[in-house]
Amino acid sequence: MIKTDWEIFKAKFSTNPQDAFEWMCYLLFCNEFRVKTGIFRYKNQSAIETNPISSNGVNIGWQAKFYATALSSHKDDILETITKAKRDYPDLNKIIFYTNSEWGQNKGKEPQGKIEAETKAKENNLEIEWRCCSFLRIAVCCR
């Protein structure tokens, strides 16, 4: 078993850790949804990393965010991604966020940024799933 260490990850992929993280998340996404031939994408694609896929009648997009700080520090970026995703892909039903970070809890309560992101997603008829650091530790070491 290999423990995920993001400092080692950054050192190993020092030229562009964000790009390496996106590639790793792309592989995890394709594996989860059994996409064997890859997914079409544009360079600097808007809002999501690749074109959406359809799985069991649900149109799913994904976003990879490699952050050095808690997700709460990046609330505005996440809200903008949700807005752009629905604007640019109106048939999108679900967005999955992969991130090496976690939400910071506030006195045992849901973080305000997470609440706002999930509210924004709901307003845009999007289901949101978080694949945070704890998910990636299992996905990377145990597959």
Protein Blocks (a to p, Z undefined) as FASTA:
>chain_A
ZZddfklmmmmmmmlmmlmmmmmmmmmmmmmnopanbpaddehiehiabdcddeehiacd
ddddddfbdfklmmmmmmmmmmmmmmmmmmbmbdcdddfbdcddeehiacfklmmmmmmm
mmnopacddddfklmmmmmmmZZ
